[in-house]
Amino acid sequence: MPRLADHDARRAEIVEALWRVLRRDGLTGVSVRTVAAEAGLSPTALRYYFPSQDALLQTAMVETVTSGAARVVPLLVEAVDRKGVERMLLELLPVDERQRADPETYLALAAHARSSPALAAISEETGVGIRRLARRAVGVLEASGELRPELDPEATAFCLDALLQGLIFQGSARPRLTSPEAIRRTLTAYLDQICG
C-alpha cells in the first residue's frame, strides 16, 4: 500500500511540474526532458510515469477538462431557473484569471490534437460535454417556464453551444479584444433573447 501512495504522490508532483512548465513556457516548452528537469527527475524516471510527450499532453488536457467540470457540475445540479443557468454558464467562460487559465491551456492542446488521436478524442468528448451542458441549460429554462414557448429547444441549445464555444475561444485566444465584461453582456443578451 505505501508503494501505491508513493507512486500517486510522485505522479502528482510530476503533474504539478507539468503545469509549471505549461504556465511558464507554453505548450511548445513541454517535453519529457523539460518536465523531468522541473520535477527534479531524470527523463528515464519520468518516463516510468509518462512514457512520452503525448502522454504528458493527454494528462494536461484531462486535468484541464476535469478542473472546469469540477466548477460547473455543482452549479448545473443546483440550476433551476435563469439565474442559476447564467451563474453556471459564466463559470464555464473566461471571465476572470482563474477561469481563463483552463480554456487557454485547453485551446493550445486542442490545436495540437490534429496530430494526436488521443488528444483529438479528448477534445471531441469535451465538445460533446459543452453541447450537453447547453441542452441542460435550455432544459432548465424550459422547465422553469422562462424559455420563450415559440422557440425550438434543440435549435436554441445548438445556438447556445455555438455561443459558448465562441466566447470561450474569443475570451481565451483574444483576451484584449474580448473583455470579461463583453463576455458577460453577450451571455446576458442571449439569455434575454430566449427567455420570455
Sequence and secondary structure as in RCSB ss.txt:
>XXXX:A:sequence
MPRLADHDARRAEIVEALWRVLRRDGLTGVSVRTVAAEAGLSPTALRYYFPSQDALLQTAMVETVTSGAARVVPL
LVEAVDRKGVERMLLELLPVDERQRADPETYLALAAHARSSPALAAISEETGVGIRRLARRAVGVLEASGELRPE
LDPEATAFCLDALLQGLIFQGSARPRLTSPEAIRRTLTAYLDQICG
>XXXX:A:secstr
 HHHHHHHHHHHHHHHHHHHHHHHH GGG  HHHHHHHHT  HHHHHHH  SHHHHHHHHHHHHHHHHHHHHHHH
HHH  SHHHHHHHHHHHS  SHHHHHHHHHHHHHHHHGGG HHHHHHHHHHHHHHHHHHHHHHHHHHHTT B TT
S HHHHHHHHHHHHHHHHHHHHH TTTS HHHHHHHHHHHHHHHB 
